[in-house]
Amino acid sequence: MTPSEFKQWGYRFVDWISNYLEHSDQYPVLSNAKPGDIRKRLPSKAPQNPEPFDAVLADLDGIIAPGLTHWNHPSFFAYFPTTGSEPGILGEMVTAALNVNGMLWRTSPAATELEEVVLDWLRELLGLPTGYKGLIFDTASMSTFHALAAARECLTDKSVRDDGLYDAPRLRLYASEQAHSSVEKSAMALGLGRRGLVHIATDAEFRMDVRALEQAIEADLRNGYRPIAVVATIGTTSTTSIDPVARIADICARFGLWLHVDAAYAGTAAIVPELRQILDGCERADSFVTNPHKWLLTPVDLSAFYCRRPDALRNAFSLTPDYLRTPEGDSVTNAMDYTLQLGRRFRAMKFWMVIRHYGVSGLQTHIREHIRLARMFASFVESDNRFELLAPVPFSTVCFRLRGGDGDTQQLIDRVNASGKVFISHTTLKGKLAARLAIGNLRSREEHVRAAWKLIAAQS
C-alpha cells in the first residue's frame, strides 16, 4: 500500500469508525448470529492474489459488523461494559503505527517511561502509596497471575523458579466465594491446583467473612498446608461488593501472607474523592490491580498492576539471556524482568490520550453519572412489587430478579436479550438466579437506562 493509498483508506476507515460510534445502536446489541454463520460467509482459504481494499471494507460492513455483539452500543448493560472512546481509539492507531516492543527500556525508552508516568498519575489519583511499582498488563487475570506467582516464589521456603514445586509444602490461596475466576485459573496455572484455593464464605452483603478466613488459615496450618496469599476484592464480579480489606490485611500480617487486591472493576471509582474510602486498607496490600479498560474510557485491553514488593516479582520472572543484556542496569525499568511475556505492546499511549482529553474532572463526572443511573434503575426495581433487588448497589451494577423464581427470571433475561434492544447478563446469588444490569459505557445515557427498564417491565 503506497503512502497516498494509505492516506485515502485511512480517511475512509476513520469515517467508518466515526459513523459506527455515532450510530452503533443501528445493530442489535447482542448478535443474533448462530454458531457457524460467520464462518460460512467467509472463504475457506486465504486469497492467492491481492484483493482490492473495497472488498475488505464491504465484508466489514456486510459480514463482520452485523456478526458482532456490540460492546459500544449504549444499551450494552451486560458483564462490565467498556468504552472504546475516541481518544483511546486514536491512541490505538498511533500504537499500531509505531509498532514498538517495550520489552526493554532501550527497545523503546518513551514506551517504558510514559507507562511509568501514567501509572504514577493513576496511583496518585487512587491514593495508593508512592512505593508501589506500576506495570501495565492486558487484563486483571494476568495481573493476578503475576501477583500470586510472586507470592509463591517468596513464601515457599525454596526457589520454585529453579526447582519447581517438587517436594514443596502443600500451598494454599484464599479468596471469597464471590472472587473472580482468574484466581482459580491462577491456582491451576501456578501448580497449586484448584484444590489449592480455598473459597471463603461471604456475609449477607456478599463480602468476605473475615472470621471464616481466619478459621480456614488456622485449620490449614494444623493440617500441614502452607498458606501463602489472600485475594481480596473491591467490586466483586457478580455483585460489586467490597471485601473488608483493612481487616483482611490484619490477618495477612498476623500469618505472614501476601495480600493481593483485585479492584479490576471498581478500583478506578476511587478517583472520585467521595468514593476514596472504598480503597481503605489497600495501602497495606502487597499487590493491587484495577482496569482502566472497564471504567476509564480506555479501549480493551489495559490493566494497571501495582506491586509493593517488586523484588519478589522480579525474583519470580527475571531471566535475561545474553542477547538481551543492556548497559543501563538498574537505572531503568526493563519490563521483561517483571513479567512472563517478553514482547509488550505500547498500551500506555491510549490511556495517556484518554486522561489528557477528558482530564481528571471529566473522568470523575463519567463515574458519578453511571452511579446515579444505577441507583435510579434500582429505584425502579424497588418500586415495582413484581421485582426484588438481590444485592446492594454500591457502584453502577444492579442485581435483581422477578419474585416468581428462577424460571421466570431466566425467561425475562432471554426475552430482553432476544429483542436486540438491550443486553443484560446473569449471575447466581445464594442459590437464586439474578439478572445483572451494569452501566459503564460512555454513550449510555439516562434515556437508555429508562428504555431498558421500560422493556424489562413490559417483558415481565
C-alpha positions in Angstrom: 0.0 0.0 0.0 1.5 3.3 -1.1 1.5 6.3 1.2 -1.2 8.0 -0.9 -3.3 4.9 -0.8 -2.8 4.5 2.9 -4.0 8.1 3.4 -7.0 7.5 1.2 -8.0 4.4 3.1 -7.1 6.0 6.4 -9.7 8.7 5.8 -12.3 6.1 4.8 -11.7 3.9 7.8 -11.8 6.9 10.2 -15.1 7.9 8.6 -16.3 4.3 9.1 -15.3 4.3 12.7 -16.8 7.7 13.4 -20.1 6.7 11.7 -20.1 3.4 13.7 -19.6 5.2 17.0 -22.3 7.7 16.3 -24.8 5.0 15.1 -23.8 1.8 17.0 -27.4 1.4 18.1 -28.3 0.6 14.5 -27.3 -3.0 15.2 -28.9 -5.5 17.6 -26.8 -5.1 20.8 -26.5 -8.9 21.2 -25.6 -10.6 18.0 -28.3 -12.9 16.6 -25.7 -15.0 14.7 -26.0 -18.8 15.0 -22.8 -20.9 15.5 -21.0 -21.2 12.2 -23.0 -18.3 10.5 -20.0 -16.0 10.0 -17.6 -18.8 9.1 -19.9 -19.9 6.3 -19.8 -16.5 4.7 -16.0 -16.3 4.7 -13.7 -18.1 2.2 -12.2 -21.3 3.5 -8.8 -20.5 2.0 -6.7 -17.3 2.1 -6.7 -15.3 -1.2 -3.9 -16.3 -3.5 -3.7 -12.9 -5.1 -4.2 -9.4 -3.7 -7.7 -8.2 -3.3 -9.0 -4.6 -3.6 -9.5 -3.0 -0.2 -13.0 -2.1 -1.2 -13.8 -5.8 -0.9 -12.4 -5.7 2.7 -14.5 -2.7 3.7 -17.6 -4.4 2.1 -17.1 -7.5 4.1 -16.5 -5.4 7.3 -19.9 -3.8 6.6 -21.8 -6.9 5.4 -20.3 -9.8 7.5 -18.2 -8.7 10.4 -20.1 -5.8 12.0 -23.5 -7.5 11.8 -21.9 -10.6 13.3 -20.7 -8.9 16.5 -22.1 -8.3 19.9 -21.7 -4.5 20.2 -19.9 -3.5 23.4 -20.0 0.1 22.3 -23.8 0.0 22.0 -25.4 2.5 24.5 -27.7 -0.3 25.7 -25.0 -2.8 26.4 -25.6 -3.5 30.1 -24.1 -7.0 30.4 -21.0 -8.1 32.3 -18.9 -4.9 32.9 -19.2 -2.6 29.9 -16.2 -1.0 28.3 -15.8 2.1 26.2 -13.8 2.5 23.0 -13.6 6.3 23.4 -12.4 8.4 20.5 -9.1 9.5 22.2 -8.4 5.9 23.1 -9.0 4.7 19.6 -6.7 7.3 18.2 -4.1 6.1 20.7 -4.5 2.6 19.4 -4.0 3.8 15.9 -0.7 5.5 16.9 0.4 2.5 18.8 -0.2 0.3 15.8 1.7 2.7 13.5 4.7 3.0 15.9 4.7 -0.8 16.3 7.3 -0.8 19.1 8.1 -3.6 21.5 8.6 -2.3 25.0 10.4 -5.4 26.4 13.5 -3.4 27.4 13.9 0.3 28.2 16.3 0.6 25.2 13.9 -1.0 22.8 11.6 1.9 23.3 12.5 4.4 26.1 9.4 6.5 25.7 7.1 3.5 25.9 8.7 2.5 29.2 8.8 6.0 30.7 5.3 7.0 29.5 3.9 3.8 31.2 5.6 4.8 34.4 4.2 8.3 34.2 0.6 7.4 33.5 0.6 4.7 36.2 2.0 7.3 38.7 -0.8 9.6 37.7 -3.4 6.9 38.4 -1.7 5.7 41.6 -1.8 9.3 43.0 -5.5 9.6 41.9 -6.3 6.4 43.7 -4.4 7.4 46.9 -2.0 4.4 46.8 1.4 4.8 48.3 4.4 6.1 46.4 6.3 2.9 47.0 4.2 0.9 44.6 5.8 -0.1 41.3 3.3 0.0 38.4 3.2 -2.2 35.3 0.6 -2.5 32.5 -0.8 -5.9 31.7 -3.5 -6.8 29.2 -6.1 -8.0 31.8 -6.6 -8.3 35.5 -6.4 -12.1 35.1 -2.7 -11.7 34.1 -2.1 -9.2 36.8 -3.5 -11.6 39.4 -1.4 -14.4 38.0 1.8 -12.4 38.3 0.9 -11.3 41.9 0.3 -14.9 43.0 3.4 -16.1 41.2 5.4 -13.6 43.2 3.7 -14.7 46.4 4.5 -18.4 45.6 8.2 -17.5 44.9 8.9 -15.6 48.1 6.8 -17.6 50.6 7.5 -21.2 49.9 11.0 -21.5 51.6 12.5 -22.7 48.4 13.2 -21.5 44.9 10.2 -22.5 42.9 11.6 -20.8 39.8 14.6 -23.1 39.9 13.3 -26.3 41.5 9.6 -26.2 40.7 7.1 -27.5 43.2 8.7 -30.9 43.7 8.9 -31.6 47.4 7.4 -28.2 48.2 4.8 -27.9 51.0 1.2 -28.0 50.1 0.4 -24.4 49.3 -2.9 -22.6 49.9 -4.6 -19.5 48.5 -7.7 -17.8 49.9 -10.4 -15.8 48.2 -14.1 -15.2 48.8 -16.7 -17.4 47.1 -17.5 -14.2 45.0 -13.9 -13.8 43.8 -13.2 -13.7 40.1 -12.5 -17.0 38.3 -9.0 -15.7 37.4 -7.9 -16.5 41.0 -8.8 -20.2 40.4 -7.2 -20.2 37.0 -4.0 -18.8 38.5 -4.0 -21.6 41.1 -4.3 -24.0 38.2 -1.5 -22.4 36.2 0.9 -22.0 39.2 0.8 -25.7 40.1 -1.3 -25.3 43.3 -4.4 -26.8 41.6 -8.0 -25.9 42.1 -7.9 -27.6 45.5 -5.1 -25.2 46.5 -7.7 -22.4 46.5 -10.0 -22.1 49.5 -13.2 -20.3 48.8 -14.2 -18.3 51.9 -17.9 -17.7 52.7 -19.4 -14.3 52.4 -21.8 -12.3 54.6 -25.3 -11.0 53.8 -23.8 -8.3 51.5 -21.5 -10.8 49.7 -18.3 -9.6 51.4 -15.6 -12.0 52.6 -16.3 -13.3 56.1 -13.1 -12.4 57.9 -13.7 -14.8 60.7 -14.2 -17.6 58.3 -10.9 -16.7 56.6 -9.1 -16.8 59.9 -10.5 -20.2 60.7 -9.6 -21.6 57.3 -6.0 -20.5 57.6 -5.7 -21.9 61.1 -7.2 -25.2 60.0 -4.8 -25.5 57.1 -1.8 -24.8 59.3 -2.9 -27.6 61.6 -3.3 -29.9 58.7 0.2 -29.3 57.2 -0.6 -26.8 54.5 1.5 -23.7 53.8 -0.8 -20.6 53.3 0.8 -18.1 51.0 -1.8 -15.5 49.9 -5.2 -13.9 50.2 -7.0 -12.2 47.4 -9.5 -9.5 48.5 -11.9 -7.9 46.0 -13.1 -4.4 45.6 -16.1 -4.7 43.4 -16.8 -8.5 43.1 -17.8 -9.8 39.6 -21.4 -10.7 40.4 -22.5 -8.0 42.9 -19.6 -5.4 43.0 -19.3 -6.0 46.8 -16.4 -4.6 48.7 -14.4 -7.0 50.9 -13.1 -5.6 54.3 -9.6 -5.1 53.1 -8.2 -3.5 56.3 -9.4 -6.4 58.4 -8.0 -8.9 55.9 -4.7 -7.0 55.9 -4.6 -7.6 59.7 -4.9 -11.3 59.2 -2.3 -11.4 56.4 0.1 -9.5 58.7 -0.5 -11.9 61.5 0.1 -15.0 59.4 2.8 -13.6 57.1 0.7 -13.9 53.9 0.8 -11.9 50.7 -2.3 -9.7 50.2 -3.4 -9.1 46.6 -6.4 -6.8 46.0 -8.4 -7.3 42.9 -10.1 -4.0 42.2 -10.4 -4.6 38.4 -13.9 -3.1 38.1 -14.4 -0.8 41.0 -11.0 0.4 41.9 -11.0 3.2 39.4 -14.0 4.7 41.1 -11.7 5.8 43.9 -10.5 8.7 41.6 -13.8 10.3 42.8 -13.0 12.0 46.2 -16.2 10.9 47.9 -15.5 7.3 46.9 -11.9 7.2 48.0 -12.8 5.2 51.1 -13.5 2.1 49.0 -9.8 1.5 49.0 -9.3 1.7 52.7 -6.7 -0.8 53.7 -5.3 -1.2 50.1 -2.2 0.8 51.0 -1.2 -2.3 53.0 -1.6 -4.7 50.1 1.4 -6.3 48.5 -0.2 -6.0 45.1 -3.2 -4.3 43.6 -4.9 -4.3 40.2 -7.5 -2.1 38.5 -8.6 -1.9 34.9 -8.9 1.4 33.1 -10.4 -0.5 30.2 -13.5 -1.1 32.4 -14.5 2.3 33.7 -11.9 4.9 32.5 -12.9 5.0 28.8 -9.9 3.1 27.6 -10.4 0.5 24.8 -9.7 -3.1 25.7 -7.2 -4.1 26.9 -5.3 -2.3 29.7 -4.9 -3.4 33.3 -2.9 -1.3 35.8 -1.0 -3.5 38.2 0.9 -2.2 41.3 3.3 -4.1 43.5 4.8 -3.0 46.8 7.4 -5.8 46.6 8.7 -5.6 43.0 11.8 -7.6 44.1 9.5 -10.6 44.6 8.0 -10.1 41.2 11.5 -9.9 39.7 12.7 -13.0 41.5 9.8 -14.9 40.1 10.3 -13.9 36.4 13.7 -12.3 35.7 15.6 -14.3 33.2 18.0 -12.4 30.8 19.7 -14.3 28.0 22.9 -12.7 26.7 21.4 -11.2 23.7 19.0 -9.1 25.9 21.6 -7.7 28.3 22.0 -4.0 28.1 24.3 -1.5 29.8 21.7 0.6 31.6 21.4 -1.8 34.5 19.1 -0.9 37.4 19.0 2.7 36.4 16.0 1.9 34.1 13.0 -0.5 34.2 13.2 -3.4 31.8 9.6 -4.7 32.0 10.6 -8.1 30.8 12.2 -8.7 34.2 8.9 -8.5 36.0 6.6 -10.4 33.6 6.0 -13.7 32.0 5.9 -12.3 28.5 8.8 -10.8 26.6 7.1 -8.7 24.0 5.0 -5.8 25.2 2.6 -3.5 23.4 2.7 0.2 23.9 -0.6 0.2 25.8 0.2 3.4 27.8 -0.3 5.5 24.7 -4.1 5.2 24.6 -4.5 5.7 28.3 -2.3 8.8 28.2 -4.5 10.2 25.4 -7.7 9.4 27.3 -6.5 11.1 30.5 -5.3 14.2 28.6 -8.5 14.5 26.6 -11.1 14.1 29.4 -9.0 15.3 32.3 -9.5 14.0 35.9 -12.7 16.1 36.2 -14.2 14.5 33.1 -13.4 11.0 34.2 -14.9 11.7 37.7 -18.1 13.1 36.1 -18.4 10.0 34.0 -18.2 7.7 37.0 -20.6 9.8 39.1 -23.2 9.8 36.4 -23.1 6.0 36.0 -23.5 5.5 39.7 -26.5 7.9 39.6 -28.1 6.0 36.8 -27.6 2.7 38.5 -29.3 4.0 41.7 -32.1 5.3 39.5 -32.6 1.9 37.9 -32.5 0.3 41.4 -35.3 2.6 42.5 -37.4 1.4 39.5 -36.9 -2.2 40.7 -37.8 -1.4 44.3 -40.9 0.5 43.2 -42.3 -2.5 41.3 -43.6 -5.3 43.6 -43.0 -7.9 40.9 -39.3 -7.4 41.3 -36.7 -7.6 44.1 -33.1 -6.4 44.5 -30.7 -9.2 45.4 -27.6 -7.2 46.4 -26.7 -3.7 47.4 -25.8 -1.2 44.7 -22.5 0.5 45.7 -21.4 1.3 42.2 -23.2 1.0 38.8 -24.3 -2.6 38.7 -27.8 -3.7 39.8 -28.7 -7.4 40.6 -32.4 -8.0 40.5 -35.0 -10.7 39.8 -38.7 -11.4 39.4 -40.2 -12.7 42.6 -41.7 -15.6 40.7 -38.4 -17.5 40.8 -35.6 -18.7 38.6 -37.7 -19.9 35.7 -39.5 -16.6 35.3 -36.3 -14.6 35.7 -34.5 -16.7 33.1 -37.4 -16.2 30.6 -37.2 -12.5 31.3 -33.5 -12.3 30.6 -34.0 -14.3 27.4 -36.8 -12.2 26.1 -35.0 -8.9 26.8 -31.8 -10.1 25.1 -33.7 -11.5 22.1 -35.2 -8.1 21.5 -31.8 -6.8 20.3 -32.5 -3.6 22.0 -30.9 -4.3 25.4 -28.3 -6.8 26.6 -28.1 -7.8 30.2 -26.3 -10.7 31.9 -27.0 -13.0 34.8 -25.5 -14.5 37.9 -26.5 -16.7 40.8 -26.6 -15.3 44.4 -27.2 -17.5 47.4 -28.9 -20.1 45.1 -31.1 -17.5 43.3 -30.8 -16.6 39.6 -30.4 -12.8 39.2 -30.4 -10.5 36.2 -27.5 -8.0 36.1 -27.7 -4.6 34.6 -24.2 -2.9 34.6 -23.7 0.7 33.4 -20.3 1.7 32.3 -20.3 2.8 28.7 -19.6 6.5 27.9 -22.6 6.5 25.5 -25.1 5.1 27.9 -27.4 7.9 29.0 -30.5 8.3 31.2 -32.8 7.7 28.2 -31.1 4.3 27.5 -31.5 3.2 31.1 -35.1 4.3 31.2 -35.7 2.5 27.9 -34.1 -0.7 29.4 -36.4 -0.6 32.4 -39.4 0.0 30.2 -38.5 -3.0 28.1 -37.8 -5.2 31.2 -41.0 -4.2 32.9 -43.0 -4.9 29.7 -41.5 -8.3 29.3 -42.3 -9.4 32.8 
